[in-house]
């Protein structure tokens, strides 16, 4: 498990889970912890990553920009 978070911008860049750990609720726990404890209000997701987009949409985020930028 790994994540990149910018505290100053309250923006989540990436959350990576090992494929064997996906679907066990760990991602949701991480997202809730970052929202509740650190005020995360944005997340950057590759627009071609449909699984990640669906995950964040299900967890209360909405799409505000659709770009192909690499960070």
Phi and psi in degrees as a GROMACS rama.xvg file:
@    title "Ramachandran Plot"
@    xaxis  label "Phi"
@    yaxis  label "Psi"
@TYPE xy
-154.822  145.668  UNK-2
-147.237  156.238  UNK-3
-123.148  124.759  UNK-4
-134.517  134.015  UNK-5
-102.433  106.435  UNK-6
-63.5133  -37.7985  UNK-7
-67.3856  -34.1922  UNK-8
-101.177  -2.51158  UNK-9
54.7631  39.4823  UNK-10
-119.366  131.822  UNK-11
-92.9074  126.455  UNK-12
-89.9213  -46.3013  UNK-13
-155.2  147.969  UNK-14
-130.182  125.009  UNK-15
-121.319  127.87  UNK-16
-117.273  145.912  UNK-17
-60.4386  138.146  UNK-18
-51.6553  -31.5627  UNK-19
-70.8659  -16.1361  UNK-20
-101.097  -6.73838  UNK-21
-68.5507  138.549  UNK-22
89.8619  5.16903  UNK-23
-102.746  3.12929  UNK-24
92.0077  -2.00331  UNK-25
-66.6576  -42.4175  UNK-26
-59.9673  -44.9039  UNK-27
-62.3057  -40.143  UNK-28
-63.4009  -41.8874  UNK-29
-63.4686  -47.5344  UNK-30
-59.9788  -46.2943  UNK-31
-62.7784  -41.0725  UNK-32
-61.4511  -45.4204  UNK-33
-67.4614  -37.6941  UNK-34
-67.232  -51.4166  UNK-35
-72.0852  -37.4277  UNK-36
-98.7025  -22.7923  UNK-37
-126.381  1.10504  UNK-38
69.0447  27.5079  UNK-39
-56.1846  130.672  UNK-40
-131.791  -3.23993  UNK-41
-139.853  156.109  UNK-42
-143.393  140.697  UNK-43
-103.556  125.7  UNK-44
-133.901  138.821  UNK-45
-60.8401  126.746  UNK-46
-63.7848  -17.7411  UNK-47
-89.3362  -3.77497  UNK-48
-91.4045  85.0744  UNK-49
-61.9159  -38.6623  UNK-50
-62.7615  -44.111  UNK-51
-65.8093  -43.2685  UNK-52
-58.8642  -45.4966  UNK-53
-63.4315  -39.5423  UNK-54
-59.0963  -49.5114  UNK-55
-69.478  -37.3384  UNK-56
-61.9415  -42.1878  UNK-57
-65.9826  -21.4099  UNK-58
-103.552  24.3919  UNK-59
94.8945  -1.06065  UNK-60
-86.1951  161.812  UNK-61
-133.609  156.618  UNK-62
-81.5341  123.624  UNK-63
-116.715  -16.0351  UNK-64
-154.091  142.515  UNK-65
-129.329  94.4959  UNK-66
-127.756  171.536  UNK-67
-109.013  19.0669  UNK-68
-63.747  144.253  UNK-69
-105.202  138.545  UNK-70
